Amino acid sequence: MSSIAWWRLALLQVLAPMLASCSSSETVDQQSKLAASTAQAAVLVSDAWTSGAAPSHYASSALQSFAETLADAGRQVESAAASDPAKRDALAAAASRLSNAAKRAKDAVHAEQHAQVGQAQQELRAAQGDLATAYRNYFAPQR
């Protein structure tokens, strides 16, 4: 191999992990934002059902879809490479809590249990706060 080929190979070995971390960071960012907006949609749909503005079958179906989207976002975040796995795992855990709360809201709507929908909404809001905190921590500049 020529010296130029060796130099390119060495450069590729240095750049490959950097490129992988960039795409991983973008994935974490995109999936975290998807989780945040999906969680907000779940809160809005459950609010609409509670107020009588949305029929049960619509709210239940929407909440099921939101729960699946949140679970998938959590899996995507969890599988992303990270320089700080604990911070990444905190984001994934928040998305998982959001998914579980959306499922509980769906089940409560299906059973027409207003009090349980209210509890699920509280869980959704708390997990939204956890997601926001984990997101800030994940993307905070290293000191």
Secondary structure, 3 states (H helix, E strand, C coil): CCHHHHHHHHHHHHHHHHHHHHHHHHHHHHHHHHHHHHHHHHHHHHHHHHCCCCCHHHHHHHHHHHHHHHHHHHHHHHHCCCCCHHHHHHHHHHHHHHHHHHHHHHHHHHCCCHHHHHHHHHHHHHHHHHHHHHHHHHHCCCC
